[in-house]
Amino acid sequence: MNTARGEVSIEIDGAPRRLCLTLGALAEIEGALAVNGLEALGPRMRAASAGDLAAVLAALLRGGGEDGALAARASPGAAARGVAEAFRAALL
């Protein structure tokens, strides 16, 4: 885990998986949620649907070098915590 790069960990199927908000992941998230920029992303994430959360988690998993398909197997609580931690780690 490279915390200097903003990587965080989430457990999916009993194994730790790496999440990272890369520029590519951010662009993917903006496209999936049809928002333009971080200012628009905040309000959208505060009212996120399950589909939104899954799309964001998949992008963050790919940013961390993992298989984005794992997002569908994450628990909702772990997904929400992981997404929040990944954004916090990247933007602080």
PDB file with one MODEL, atoms N, CA, C and O in Angstrom:
MODEL        1
ATOM      1  N   MET A   1       0.834  -1.166   0.000  1.00  0.00           N
ATOM      2  CA  MET A   1       0.000   0.000   0.000  1.00  0.00           C
ATOM      3  C   MET A   1       0.889   1.243   0.000  1.00  0.00           C
ATOM      4  O   MET A   1       1.731   1.411   0.883  1.00  0.00           O
ATOM      5  N   ASN A   2       0.703   2.091  -0.969  1.00  0.00           N
ATOM      6  CA  ASN A   2       1.505   3.305  -1.085  1.00  0.00           C
ATOM      7  C   ASN A   2       0.664   4.503  -0.646  1.00  0.00           C
ATOM      8  O   ASN A   2      -0.030   5.116  -1.458  1.00  0.00           O
ATOM      9  N   THR A   3       0.733   4.831   0.645  1.00  0.00           N
ATOM     10  CA  THR A   3      -0.077   5.929   1.165  1.00  0.00           C
ATOM     11  C   THR A   3       0.363   7.272   0.607  1.00  0.00           C
ATOM     12  O   THR A   3      -0.448   8.195   0.536  1.00  0.00           O
ATOM     13  N   ALA A   4       1.615   7.409   0.212  1.00  0.00           N
ATOM     14  CA  ALA A   4       2.078   8.660  -0.390  1.00  0.00           C
ATOM     15  C   ALA A   4       1.380   8.912  -1.721  1.00  0.00           C
ATOM     16  O   ALA A   4       1.238  10.061  -2.139  1.00  0.00           O
ATOM     17  N   ARG A   5       0.952   7.866  -2.376  1.00  0.00           N
ATOM     18  CA  ARG A   5       0.240   7.969  -3.647  1.00  0.00           C
ATOM     19  C   ARG A   5      -1.265   8.149  -3.421  1.00  0.00           C
ATOM     20  O   ARG A   5      -2.013   8.368  -4.373  1.00  0.00           O
ATOM     21  N   GLY A   6      -1.709   8.055  -2.160  1.00  0.00           N
ATOM     22  CA  GLY A   6      -3.123   8.196  -1.843  1.00  0.00           C
ATOM     23  C   GLY A   6      -3.886   6.892  -1.881  1.00  0.00           C
ATOM     24  O   GLY A   6      -5.114   6.899  -1.962  1.00  0.00           O
ATOM     25  N   GLU A   7      -3.187   5.774  -1.825  1.00  0.00           N
ATOM     26  CA  GLU A   7      -3.849   4.474  -1.857  1.00  0.00           C
ATOM     27  C   GLU A   7      -4.444   4.144  -0.494  1.00  0.00           C
ATOM     28  O   GLU A   7      -3.846   4.421   0.545  1.00  0.00           O
ATOM     29  N   VAL A   8      -5.622   3.553  -0.519  1.00  0.00           N
ATOM     30  CA  VAL A   8      -6.278   3.066   0.699  1.00  0.00           C
ATOM     31  C   VAL A   8      -6.724   1.632   0.440  1.00  0.00           C
ATOM     32  O   VAL A   8      -6.707   1.157  -0.695  1.00  0.00           O
ATOM     33  N   SER A   9      -7.117   0.964   1.494  1.00  0.00           N
ATOM     34  CA  SER A   9      -7.495  -0.444   1.377  1.00  0.00           C
ATOM     35  C   SER A   9      -8.967  -0.638   1.710  1.00  0.00           C
ATOM     36  O   SER A   9      -9.517   0.054   2.567  1.00  0.00           O
ATOM     37  N   ILE A  10      -9.593  -1.577   1.029  1.00  0.00           N
ATOM     38  CA  ILE A  10     -10.960  -1.996   1.300  1.00  0.00           C
ATOM     39  C   ILE A  10     -10.967  -3.520   1.261  1.00  0.00           C
ATOM     40  O   ILE A  10     -10.247  -4.131   0.471  1.00  0.00           O
ATOM     41  N   GLU A  11     -11.776  -4.123   2.108  1.00  0.00           N
ATOM     42  CA  GLU A  11     -11.876  -5.583   2.092  1.00  0.00           C
ATOM     43  C   GLU A  11     -13.067  -6.003   1.247  1.00  0.00           C
ATOM     44  O   GLU A  11     -14.196  -5.570   1.478  1.00  0.00           O
ATOM     45  N   ILE A  12     -12.796  -6.852   0.268  1.00  0.00           N
ATOM     46  CA  ILE A  12     -13.842  -7.422  -0.582  1.00  0.00           C
ATOM     47  C   ILE A  12     -13.581  -8.921  -0.659  1.00  0.00           C
ATOM     48  O   ILE A  12     -12.470  -9.353  -0.969  1.00  0.00           O
ATOM     49  N   ASP A  13     -14.601  -9.697  -0.379  1.00  0.00           N
ATOM     50  CA  ASP A  13     -14.483 -11.165  -0.383  1.00  0.00           C
ATOM     51  C   ASP A  13     -13.375 -11.648   0.541  1.00  0.00           C
ATOM     52  O   ASP A  13     -12.694 -12.630   0.243  1.00  0.00           O
ATOM     53  N   GLY A  14     -13.195 -10.957   1.664  1.00  0.00           N
ATOM     54  CA  GLY A  14     -12.215 -11.372   2.657  1.00  0.00           C
ATOM     55  C   GLY A  14     -10.771 -11.038   2.334  1.00  0.00           C
ATOM     56  O   GLY A  14      -9.864 -11.450   3.058  1.00  0.00           O
ATOM     57  N   ALA A  15     -10.541 -10.291   1.251  1.00  0.00           N
ATOM     58  CA  ALA A  15      -9.169  -9.936   0.870  1.00  0.00           C
ATOM     59  C   ALA A  15      -9.036  -8.417   0.753  1.00  0.00           C
ATOM     60  O   ALA A  15      -9.963  -7.741   0.307  1.00  0.00           O
ATOM     61  N   PRO A  16      -7.876  -7.883   1.155  1.00  0.00           N
ATOM     62  CA  PRO A  16      -7.680  -6.438   1.000  1.00  0.00           C
ATOM     63  C   PRO A  16      -7.513  -6.083  -0.475  1.00  0.00           C
ATOM     64  O   PRO A  16      -6.812  -6.765  -1.222  1.00  0.00           O
ATOM     65  N   ARG A  17      -8.171  -5.005  -0.869  1.00  0.00           N
ATOM     66  CA  ARG A  17      -8.071  -4.494  -2.247  1.00  0.00           C
ATOM     67  C   ARG A  17      -7.670  -3.034  -2.176  1.00  0.00           C
ATOM     68  O   ARG A  17      -8.057  -2.311  -1.258  1.00  0.00           O
ATOM     69  N   ARG A  18      -6.895  -2.614  -3.151  1.00  0.00           N
ATOM     70  CA  ARG A  18      -6.343  -1.260  -3.179  1.00  0.00           C
ATOM     71  C   ARG A  18      -7.255  -0.328  -3.972  1.00  0.00           C
ATOM     72  O   ARG A  18      -7.702  -0.669  -5.067  1.00  0.00           O
ATOM     73  N   LEU A  19      -7.530   0.858  -3.407  1.00  0.00           N
ATOM     74  CA  LEU A  19      -8.262   1.919  -4.086  1.00  0.00           C
ATOM     75  C   LEU A  19      -7.334   3.112  -4.246  1.00  0.00           C
ATOM     76  O   LEU A  19      -6.520   3.394  -3.366  1.00  0.00           O
ATOM     77  N   CYS A  20      -7.455   3.817  -5.371  1.00  0.00           N
ATOM     78  CA  CYS A  20      -6.644   5.015  -5.574  1.00  0.00           C
ATOM     79  C   CYS A  20      -7.375   5.964  -6.517  1.00  0.00           C
ATOM     80  O   CYS A  20      -7.820   5.569  -7.594  1.00  0.00           O
ATOM     81  N   LEU A  21      -7.489   7.214  -6.096  1.00  0.00           N
ATOM     82  CA  LEU A  21      -8.101   8.239  -6.932  1.00  0.00           C
ATOM     83  C   LEU A  21      -7.020   8.820  -7.844  1.00  0.00           C
ATOM     84  O   LEU A  21      -6.358   9.800  -7.502  1.00  0.00           O
ATOM     85  N   THR A  22      -6.858   8.206  -8.991  1.00  0.00           N
ATOM     86  CA  THR A  22      -5.926   8.707  -9.998  1.00  0.00           C
ATOM     87  C   THR A  22      -6.662   9.692 -10.893  1.00  0.00           C
ATOM     88  O   THR A  22      -7.883   9.826 -10.807  1.00  0.00           O
ATOM     89  N   LEU A  23      -5.920  10.379 -11.749  1.00  0.00           N
ATOM     90  CA  LEU A  23      -6.552  11.287 -12.704  1.00  0.00           C
ATOM     91  C   LEU A  23      -7.473  10.511 -13.635  1.00  0.00           C
ATOM     92  O   LEU A  23      -8.561  10.981 -13.968  1.00  0.00           O
ATOM     93  N   GLY A  24      -7.045   9.330 -14.054  1.00  0.00           N
ATOM     94  CA  GLY A  24      -7.884   8.495 -14.903  1.00  0.00           C
ATOM     95  C   GLY A  24      -9.154   8.060 -14.190  1.00  0.00           C
ATOM     96  O   GLY A  24     -10.230   8.050 -14.789  1.00  0.00           O
ATOM     97  N   ALA A  25      -9.040   7.698 -12.909  1.00  0.00           N
ATOM     98  CA  ALA A  25     -10.224   7.305 -12.135  1.00  0.00           C
ATOM     99  C   ALA A  25     -11.176   8.490 -11.980  1.00  0.00           C
ATOM    100  O   ALA A  25     -12.393   8.332 -12.079  1.00  0.00           O
ATOM    101  N   LEU A  26     -10.621   9.669 -11.740  1.00  0.00           N
ATOM    102  CA  LEU A  26     -11.457  10.856 -11.607  1.00  0.00           C
ATOM    103  C   LEU A  26     -12.208  11.154 -12.898  1.00  0.00           C
ATOM    104  O   LEU A  26     -13.396  11.473 -12.870  1.00  0.00           O
ATOM    105  N   ALA A  27     -11.521  11.052 -14.019  1.00  0.00           N
ATOM    106  CA  ALA A  27     -12.184  11.269 -15.312  1.00  0.00           C
ATOM    107  C   ALA A  27     -13.278  10.234 -15.546  1.00  0.00           C
ATOM    108  O   ALA A  27     -14.351  10.561 -16.053  1.00  0.00           O
ATOM    109  N   GLU A  28     -13.003   8.987 -15.177  1.00  0.00           N
ATOM    110  CA  GLU A  28     -14.000   7.927 -15.321  1.00  0.00           C
ATOM    111  C   GLU A  28     -15.220   8.205 -14.440  1.00  0.00           C
ATOM    112  O   GLU A  28     -16.356   8.004 -14.869  1.00  0.00           O
ATOM    113  N   ILE A  29     -14.988   8.663 -13.224  1.00  0.00           N
ATOM    114  CA  ILE A  29     -16.078   8.974 -12.301  1.00  0.00           C
ATOM    115  C   ILE A  29     -16.925  10.122 -12.841  1.00  0.00           C
ATOM    116  O   ILE A  29     -18.154  10.051 -12.832  1.00  0.00           O
ATOM    117  N   GLU A  30     -16.263  11.181 -13.310  1.00  0.00           N
ATOM    118  CA  GLU A  30     -16.998  12.315 -13.887  1.00  0.00           C
ATOM    119  C   GLU A  30     -17.883  11.860 -15.038  1.00  0.00           C
ATOM    120  O   GLU A  30     -19.035  12.280 -15.140  1.00  0.00           O
ATOM    121  N   GLY A  31     -17.353  11.008 -15.900  1.00  0.00           N
ATOM    122  CA  GLY A  31     -18.122  10.509 -17.029  1.00  0.00           C
ATOM    123  C   GLY A  31     -19.283   9.625 -16.604  1.00  0.00           C
ATOM    124  O   GLY A  31     -20.391   9.758 -17.126  1.00  0.00           O
ATOM    125  N   ALA A  32     -19.038   8.727 -15.660  1.00  0.00           N
ATOM    126  CA  ALA A  32     -20.075   7.804 -15.209  1.00  0.00           C
ATOM    127  C   ALA A  32     -21.218   8.529 -14.509  1.00  0.00           C
ATOM    128  O   ALA A  32     -22.376   8.122 -14.612  1.00  0.00           O
ATOM    129  N   LEU A  33     -20.891   9.601 -13.801  1.00  0.00           N
ATOM    130  CA  LEU A  33     -21.912  10.336 -13.051  1.00  0.00           C
ATOM    131  C   LEU A  33     -22.415  11.562 -13.804  1.00  0.00           C
ATOM    132  O   LEU A  33     -23.282  12.286 -13.313  1.00  0.00           O
ATOM    133  N   ALA A  34     -21.875  11.791 -14.985  1.00  0.00           N
ATOM    134  CA  ALA A  34     -22.285  12.936 -15.822  1.00  0.00           C
ATOM    135  C   ALA A  34     -22.146  14.263 -15.078  1.00  0.00           C
ATOM    136  O   ALA A  34     -23.055  15.093 -15.087  1.00  0.00           O
ATOM    137  N   VAL A  35     -20.984  14.450 -14.432  1.00  0.00           N
ATOM    138  CA  VAL A  35     -20.677  15.710 -13.762  1.00  0.00           C
ATOM    139  C   VAL A  35     -19.396  16.275 -14.356  1.00  0.00           C
ATOM    140  O   VAL A  35     -18.603  15.555 -14.963  1.00  0.00           O
ATOM    141  N   ASN A  36     -19.211  17.563 -14.173  1.00  0.00           N
ATOM    142  CA  ASN A  36     -18.030  18.221 -14.711  1.00  0.00           C
ATOM    143  C   ASN A  36     -17.289  18.917 -13.581  1.00  0.00           C
ATOM    144  O   ASN A  36     -17.660  20.018 -13.173  1.00  0.00           O
ATOM    145  N   GLY A  37     -16.245  18.278 -13.077  1.00  0.00           N
ATOM    146  CA  GLY A  37     -15.398  18.881 -12.056  1.00  0.00           C
ATOM    147  C   GLY A  37     -15.742  18.445 -10.644  1.00  0.00           C
ATOM    148  O   GLY A  37     -16.817  17.910 -10.375  1.00  0.00           O
ATOM    149  N   LEU A  38     -14.792  18.692  -9.749  1.00  0.00           N
ATOM    150  CA  LEU A  38     -14.942  18.293  -8.353  1.00  0.00           C
ATOM    151  C   LEU A  38     -16.065  19.044  -7.659  1.00  0.00           C
ATOM    152  O   LEU A  38     -16.708  18.494  -6.765  1.00  0.00           O
ATOM    153  N   GLU A  39     -16.317  20.294  -8.052  1.00  0.00           N
ATOM    154  CA  GLU A  39     -17.375  21.072  -7.419  1.00  0.00           C
ATOM    155  C   GLU A  39     -18.734  20.409  -7.629  1.00  0.00           C
ATOM    156  O   GLU A  39     -19.562  20.407  -6.718  1.00  0.00           O
ATOM    157  N   ALA A  40     -18.974  19.855  -8.798  1.00  0.00           N
ATOM    158  CA  ALA A  40     -20.239  19.191  -9.095  1.00  0.00           C
ATOM    159  C   ALA A  40     -20.286  17.781  -8.518  1.00  0.00           C
ATOM    160  O   ALA A  40     -21.365  17.239  -8.277  1.00  0.00           O
ATOM    161  N   LEU A  41     -19.126  17.197  -8.298  1.00  0.00           N
ATOM    162  CA  LEU A  41     -19.074  15.826  -7.800  1.00  0.00           C
ATOM    163  C   LEU A  41     -19.537  15.730  -6.347  1.00  0.00           C
ATOM    164  O   LEU A  41     -20.210  14.769  -5.975  1.00  0.00           O
ATOM    165  N   GLY A  42     -19.184  16.711  -5.529  1.00  0.00           N
ATOM    166  CA  GLY A  42     -19.548  16.688  -4.108  1.00  0.00           C
ATOM    167  C   GLY A  42     -21.040  16.536  -3.877  1.00  0.00           C
ATOM    168  O   GLY A  42     -21.457  15.606  -3.187  1.00  0.00           O
ATOM    169  N   PRO A  43     -21.867  17.433  -4.438  1.00  0.00           N
ATOM    170  CA  PRO A  43     -23.317  17.291  -4.231  1.00  0.00           C
ATOM    171  C   PRO A  43     -23.866  15.974  -4.780  1.00  0.00           C
ATOM    172  O   PRO A  43     -24.768  15.380  -4.190  1.00  0.00           O
ATOM    173  N   ARG A  44     -23.331  15.529  -5.890  1.00  0.00           N
ATOM    174  CA  ARG A  44     -23.807  14.273  -6.471  1.00  0.00           C
ATOM    175  C   ARG A  44     -23.493  13.096  -5.555  1.00  0.00           C
ATOM    176  O   ARG A  44     -24.313  12.190  -5.407  1.00  0.00           O
ATOM    177  N   MET A  45     -22.314  13.104  -4.941  1.00  0.00           N
ATOM    178  CA  MET A  45     -21.938  12.005  -4.052  1.00  0.00           C
ATOM    179  C   MET A  45     -22.736  12.029  -2.749  1.00  0.00           C
ATOM    180  O   MET A  45     -22.960  10.974  -2.156  1.00  0.00           O
ATOM    181  N   ARG A  46     -23.170  13.203  -2.288  1.00  0.00           N
ATOM    182  CA  ARG A  46     -23.968  13.276  -1.064  1.00  0.00           C
ATOM    183  C   ARG A  46     -25.346  12.643  -1.261  1.00  0.00           C
ATOM    184  O   ARG A  46     -25.984  12.228  -0.294  1.00  0.00           O
ATOM    185  N   ALA A  47     -25.800  12.570  -2.501  1.00  0.00           N
ATOM    186  CA  ALA A  47     -27.099  11.957  -2.811  1.00  0.00           C
ATOM    187  C   ALA A  47     -26.914  10.756  -3.744  1.00  0.00           C
ATOM    188  O   ALA A  47     -27.766  10.483  -4.588  1.00  0.00           O
ATOM    189  N   ALA A  48     -25.809  10.050  -3.587  1.00  0.00           N
ATOM    190  CA  ALA A  48     -25.447   8.960  -4.501  1.00  0.00           C
ATOM    191  C   ALA A  48     -26.410   7.793  -4.408  1.00  0.00           C
ATOM    192  O   ALA A  48     -26.863   7.425  -3.324  1.00  0.00           O
ATOM    193  N   SER A  49     -26.714   7.222  -5.550  1.00  0.00           N
ATOM    194  CA  SER A  49     -27.485   5.978  -5.616  1.00  0.00           C
ATOM    195  C   SER A  49     -26.525   4.802  -5.459  1.00  0.00           C
ATOM    196  O   SER A  49     -25.307   4.979  -5.455  1.00  0.00           O
ATOM    197  N   ALA A  50     -27.075   3.620  -5.332  1.00  0.00           N
ATOM    198  CA  ALA A  50     -26.236   2.417  -5.266  1.00  0.00           C
ATOM    199  C   ALA A  50     -25.427   2.272  -6.551  1.00  0.00           C
ATOM    200  O   ALA A  50     -24.262   1.878  -6.513  1.00  0.00           O
ATOM    201  N   GLY A  51     -26.041   2.589  -7.679  1.00  0.00           N
ATOM    202  CA  GLY A  51     -25.327   2.521  -8.959  1.00  0.00           C
ATOM    203  C   GLY A  51     -24.178   3.514  -9.025  1.00  0.00           C
ATOM    204  O   GLY A  51     -23.108   3.202  -9.548  1.00  0.00           O
ATOM    205  N   ASP A  52     -24.403   4.718  -8.490  1.00  0.00           N
ATOM    206  CA  ASP A  52     -23.335   5.716  -8.436  1.00  0.00           C
ATOM    207  C   ASP A  52     -22.173   5.202  -7.595  1.00  0.00           C
ATOM    208  O   ASP A  52     -21.012   5.288  -7.997  1.00  0.00           O
ATOM    209  N   LEU A  53     -22.503   4.665  -6.420  1.00  0.00           N
ATOM    210  CA  LEU A  53     -21.465   4.161  -5.518  1.00  0.00           C
ATOM    211  C   LEU A  53     -20.674   3.034  -6.169  1.00  0.00           C
ATOM    212  O   LEU A  53     -19.450   2.984  -6.051  1.00  0.00           O
ATOM    213  N   ALA A  54     -21.365   2.133  -6.853  1.00  0.00           N
ATOM    214  CA  ALA A  54     -20.688   1.024  -7.529  1.00  0.00           C
ATOM    215  C   ALA A  54     -19.782   1.534  -8.640  1.00  0.00           C
ATOM    216  O   ALA A  54     -18.673   1.026  -8.810  1.00  0.00           O
ATOM    217  N   ALA A  55     -20.234   2.531  -9.403  1.00  0.00           N
ATOM    218  CA  ALA A  55     -19.414   3.085 -10.491  1.00  0.00           C
ATOM    219  C   ALA A  55     -18.168   3.770  -9.949  1.00  0.00           C
ATOM    220  O   ALA A  55     -17.081   3.615 -10.505  1.00  0.00           O
ATOM    221  N   VAL A  56     -18.318   4.527  -8.866  1.00  0.00           N
ATOM    222  CA  VAL A  56     -17.172   5.214  -8.257  1.00  0.00           C
ATOM    223  C   VAL A  56     -16.195   4.195  -7.687  1.00  0.00           C
ATOM    224  O   VAL A  56     -14.986   4.307  -7.890  1.00  0.00           O
ATOM    225  N   LEU A  57     -16.715   3.205  -6.976  1.00  0.00           N
ATOM    226  CA  LEU A  57     -15.845   2.184  -6.402  1.00  0.00           C
ATOM    227  C   LEU A  57     -15.095   1.429  -7.492  1.00  0.00           C
ATOM    228  O   LEU A  57     -13.906   1.149  -7.336  1.00  0.00           O
ATOM    229  N   ALA A  58     -15.759   1.097  -8.582  1.00  0.00           N
ATOM    230  CA  ALA A  58     -15.099   0.385  -9.682  1.00  0.00           C
ATOM    231  C   ALA A  58     -13.959   1.216 -10.252  1.00  0.00           C
ATOM    232  O   ALA A  58     -12.883   0.687 -10.529  1.00  0.00           O
ATOM    233  N   ALA A  59     -14.189   2.518 -10.428  1.00  0.00           N
ATOM    234  CA  ALA A  59     -13.132   3.396 -10.954  1.00  0.00           C
ATOM    235  C   ALA A  59     -11.953   3.468  -9.989  1.00  0.00           C
ATOM    236  O   ALA A  59     -10.797   3.443 -10.411  1.00  0.00           O
ATOM    237  N   LEU A  60     -12.245   3.559  -8.699  1.00  0.00           N
ATOM    238  CA  LEU A  60     -11.167   3.621  -7.696  1.00  0.00           C
ATOM    239  C   LEU A  60     -10.397   2.310  -7.615  1.00  0.00           C
ATOM    240  O   LEU A  60      -9.180   2.313  -7.427  1.00  0.00           O
ATOM    241  N   LEU A  61     -11.097   1.197  -7.755  1.00  0.00           N
ATOM    242  CA  LEU A  61     -10.410  -0.097  -7.786  1.00  0.00           C
ATOM    243  C   LEU A  61      -9.466  -0.151  -8.983  1.00  0.00           C
ATOM    244  O   LEU A  61      -8.310  -0.552  -8.842  1.00  0.00           O
ATOM    245  N   ARG A  62      -9.946   0.249 -10.155  1.00  0.00           N
ATOM    246  CA  ARG A  62      -9.073   0.253 -11.340  1.00  0.00           C
ATOM    247  C   ARG A  62      -7.898   1.198 -11.140  1.00  0.00           C
ATOM    248  O   ARG A  62      -6.782   0.896 -11.561  1.00  0.00           O
ATOM    249  N   GLY A  63      -8.140   2.354 -10.494  1.00  0.00           N
ATOM    250  CA  GLY A  63      -7.052   3.288 -10.190  1.00  0.00           C
ATOM    251  C   GLY A  63      -5.998   2.665  -9.300  1.00  0.00           C
ATOM    252  O   GLY A  63      -4.821   3.018  -9.377  1.00  0.00           O
ATOM    253  N   GLY A  64      -6.422   1.730  -8.450  1.00  0.00           N
ATOM    254  CA  GLY A  64      -5.489   1.025  -7.564  1.00  0.00           C
ATOM    255  C   GLY A  64      -4.897  -0.222  -8.182  1.00  0.00           C
ATOM    256  O   GLY A  64      -4.160  -0.951  -7.519  1.00  0.00           O
ATOM    257  N   GLY A  65      -5.211  -0.483  -9.462  1.00  0.00           N
ATOM    258  CA  GLY A  65      -4.654  -1.644 -10.142  1.00  0.00           C
ATOM    259  C   GLY A  65      -5.454  -2.919  -9.930  1.00  0.00           C
ATOM    260  O   GLY A  65      -4.967  -4.010 -10.227  1.00  0.00           O
ATOM    261  N   GLU A  66      -6.673  -2.797  -9.421  1.00  0.00           N
ATOM    262  CA  GLU A  66      -7.520  -3.956  -9.152  1.00  0.00           C
ATOM    263  C   GLU A  66      -8.560  -4.121 -10.264  1.00  0.00           C
ATOM    264  O   GLU A  66      -8.676  -3.273 -11.148  1.00  0.00           O
ATOM    265  N   ASP A  67      -9.299  -5.202 -10.208  1.00  0.00           N
ATOM    266  CA  ASP A  67     -10.384  -5.477 -11.138  1.00  0.00           C
ATOM    267  C   ASP A  67     -11.617  -4.692 -10.706  1.00  0.00           C
ATOM    268  O   ASP A  67     -12.124  -4.903  -9.604  1.00  0.00           O
ATOM    269  N   GLY A  68     -12.103  -3.799 -11.545  1.00  0.00           N
ATOM    270  CA  GLY A  68     -13.270  -2.994 -11.218  1.00  0.00           C
ATOM    271  C   GLY A  68     -14.523  -3.806 -10.983  1.00  0.00           C
ATOM    272  O   GLY A  68     -15.436  -3.342 -10.300  1.00  0.00           O
ATOM    273  N   ALA A  69     -14.592  -5.012 -11.535  1.00  0.00           N
ATOM    274  CA  ALA A  69     -15.763  -5.878 -11.343  1.00  0.00           C
ATOM    275  C   ALA A  69     -15.943  -6.274  -9.880  1.00  0.00           C
ATOM    276  O   ALA A  69     -17.033  -6.689  -9.485  1.00  0.00           O
ATOM    277  N   LEU A  70     -14.903  -6.155  -9.082  1.00  0.00           N
ATOM    278  CA  LEU A  70     -15.005  -6.475  -7.657  1.00  0.00           C
ATOM    279  C   LEU A  70     -15.972  -5.544  -6.938  1.00  0.00           C
ATOM    280  O   LEU A  70     -16.478  -5.894  -5.872  1.00  0.00           O
ATOM    281  N   ALA A  71     -16.237  -4.383  -7.490  1.00  0.00           N
ATOM    282  CA  ALA A  71     -17.128  -3.415  -6.842  1.00  0.00           C
ATOM    283  C   ALA A  71     -18.498  -4.015  -6.561  1.00  0.00           C
ATOM    284  O   ALA A  71     -19.115  -3.697  -5.544  1.00  0.00           O
ATOM    285  N   ALA A  72     -18.974  -4.865  -7.434  1.00  0.00           N
ATOM    286  CA  ALA A  72     -20.304  -5.462  -7.277  1.00  0.00           C
ATOM    287  C   ALA A  72     -20.377  -6.398  -6.074  1.00  0.00           C
ATOM    288  O   ALA A  72     -21.470  -6.714  -5.603  1.00  0.00           O
ATOM    289  N   ARG A  73     -19.234  -6.842  -5.577  1.00  0.00           N
ATOM    290  CA  ARG A  73     -19.219  -7.788  -4.458  1.00  0.00           C
ATOM    291  C   ARG A  73     -18.915  -7.118  -3.115  1.00  0.00           C
ATOM    292  O   ARG A  73     -18.878  -7.790  -2.084  1.00  0.00           O
ATOM    293  N   ALA A  74     -18.697  -5.803  -3.120  1.00  0.00           N
ATOM    294  CA  ALA A  74     -18.401  -5.092  -1.878  1.00  0.00           C
ATOM    295  C   ALA A  74     -19.681  -4.851  -1.088  1.00  0.00           C
ATOM    296  O   ALA A  74     -20.750  -4.667  -1.670  1.00  0.00           O
ATOM    297  N   SER A  75     -19.572  -4.854   0.221  1.00  0.00           N
ATOM    298  CA  SER A  75     -20.729  -4.497   1.042  1.00  0.00           C
ATOM    299  C   SER A  75     -20.957  -2.991   0.910  1.00  0.00           C
ATOM    300  O   SER A  75     -20.005  -2.244   0.688  1.00  0.00           O
ATOM    301  N   PRO A  76     -22.199  -2.538   1.043  1.00  0.00           N
ATOM    302  CA  PRO A  76     -22.465  -1.098   0.913  1.00  0.00           C
ATOM    303  C   PRO A  76     -21.675  -0.250   1.903  1.00  0.00           C
ATOM    304  O   PRO A  76     -21.167   0.814   1.549  1.00  0.00           O
ATOM    305  N   GLY A  77     -21.572  -0.722   3.140  1.00  0.00           N
ATOM    306  CA  GLY A  77     -20.824   0.043   4.140  1.00  0.00           C
ATOM    307  C   GLY A  77     -19.347   0.141   3.815  1.00  0.00           C
ATOM    308  O   GLY A  77     -18.751   1.214   3.918  1.00  0.00           O
ATOM    309  N   ALA A  78     -18.755  -0.979   3.423  1.00  0.00           N
ATOM    310  CA  ALA A  78     -17.334  -0.973   3.066  1.00  0.00           C
ATOM    311  C   ALA A  78     -17.100  -0.108   1.834  1.00  0.00           C
ATOM    312  O   ALA A  78     -16.100   0.605   1.751  1.00  0.00           O
ATOM    313  N   ALA A  79     -18.019  -0.171   0.884  1.00  0.00           N
ATOM    314  CA  ALA A  79     -17.884   0.642  -0.327  1.00  0.00           C
ATOM    315  C   ALA A  79     -17.916   2.123   0.010  1.00  0.00           C
ATOM    316  O   ALA A  79     -17.073   2.886  -0.463  1.00  0.00           O
ATOM    317  N   ALA A  80     -18.881   2.537   0.825  1.00  0.00           N
ATOM    318  CA  ALA A  80     -19.002   3.949   1.195  1.00  0.00           C
ATOM    319  C   ALA A  80     -17.775   4.431   1.959  1.00  0.00           C
ATOM    320  O   ALA A  80     -17.253   5.513   1.688  1.00  0.00           O
ATOM    321  N   ARG A  81     -17.316   3.624   2.916  1.00  0.00           N
ATOM    322  CA  ARG A  81     -16.119   4.004   3.679  1.00  0.00           C
ATOM    323  C   ARG A  81     -14.894   4.084   2.780  1.00  0.00           C
ATOM    324  O   ARG A  81     -14.107   5.027   2.874  1.00  0.00           O
ATOM    325  N   GLY A  82     -14.734   3.087   1.905  1.00  0.00           N
ATOM    326  CA  GLY A  82     -13.579   3.072   1.013  1.00  0.00           C
ATOM    327  C   GLY A  82     -13.552   4.260   0.069  1.00  0.00           C
ATOM    328  O   GLY A  82     -12.502   4.865  -0.143  1.00  0.00           O
ATOM    329  N   VAL A  83     -14.694   4.595  -0.494  1.00  0.00           N
ATOM    330  CA  VAL A  83     -14.773   5.751  -1.396  1.00  0.00           C
ATOM    331  C   VAL A  83     -14.410   7.021  -0.644  1.00  0.00           C
ATOM    332  O   VAL A  83     -13.612   7.824  -1.127  1.00  0.00           O
ATOM    333  N   ALA A  84     -14.995   7.209   0.540  1.00  0.00           N
ATOM    334  CA  ALA A  84     -14.700   8.406   1.334  1.00  0.00           C
ATOM    335  C   ALA A  84     -13.216   8.480   1.688  1.00  0.00           C
ATOM    336  O   ALA A  84     -12.607   9.545   1.586  1.00  0.00           O
ATOM    337  N   GLU A  85     -12.635   7.361   2.100  1.00  0.00           N
ATOM    338  CA  GLU A  85     -11.218   7.344   2.468  1.00  0.00           C
ATOM    339  C   GLU A  85     -10.321   7.619   1.259  1.00  0.00           C
ATOM    340  O   GLU A  85      -9.307   8.306   1.388  1.00  0.00           O
ATOM    341  N   ALA A  86     -10.679   7.097   0.100  1.00  0.00           N
ATOM    342  CA  ALA A  86      -9.863   7.314  -1.095  1.00  0.00           C
ATOM    343  C   ALA A  86      -9.863   8.789  -1.501  1.00  0.00           C
ATOM    344  O   ALA A  86      -8.822   9.335  -1.868  1.00  0.00           O
ATOM    345  N   PHE A  87     -11.028   9.429  -1.432  1.00  0.00           N
ATOM    346  CA  PHE A  87     -11.083  10.861  -1.760  1.00  0.00           C
ATOM    347  C   PHE A  87     -10.325  11.676  -0.726  1.00  0.00           C
ATOM    348  O   PHE A  87      -9.596  12.606  -1.073  1.00  0.00           O
ATOM    349  N   ARG A  88     -10.497  11.327   0.549  1.00  0.00           N
ATOM    350  CA  ARG A  88      -9.797  12.044   1.610  1.00  0.00           C
ATOM    351  C   ARG A  88      -8.276  11.921   1.439  1.00  0.00           C
ATOM    352  O   ARG A  88      -7.550  12.908   1.559  1.00  0.00           O
ATOM    353  N   ALA A  89      -7.809  10.713   1.163  1.00  0.00           N
ATOM    354  CA  ALA A  89      -6.367  10.484   1.009  1.00  0.00           C
ATOM    355  C   ALA A  89      -5.796  11.231  -0.186  1.00  0.00           C
ATOM    356  O   ALA A  89      -4.662  11.707  -0.134  1.00  0.00           O
ATOM    357  N   ALA A  90      -6.563  11.339  -1.251  1.00  0.00           N
ATOM    358  CA  ALA A  90      -6.059  11.988  -2.467  1.00  0.00           C
ATOM    359  C   ALA A  90      -6.124  13.496  -2.406  1.00  0.00           C
ATOM    360  O   ALA A  90      -5.299  14.176  -3.015  1.00  0.00           O
ATOM    361  N   LEU A  91      -7.091  14.030  -1.682  1.00  0.00           N
ATOM    362  CA  LEU A  91      -7.328  15.476  -1.714  1.00  0.00           C
ATOM    363  C   LEU A  91      -6.804  16.218  -0.516  1.00  0.00           C
ATOM    364  O   LEU A  91      -6.926  17.441  -0.461  1.00  0.00           O
ATOM    365  N   LEU A  92      -6.223  15.529   0.451  1.00  0.00           N
ATOM    366  CA  LEU A  92      -5.649  16.216   1.627  1.00  0.00           C
ATOM    367  C   LEU A  92      -4.182  16.446   1.479  1.00  0.00           C
ATOM    368  O   LEU A  92      -3.552  17.008   2.374  1.00  0.00           O
TER     369      LEU A  92
ENDMDL
END
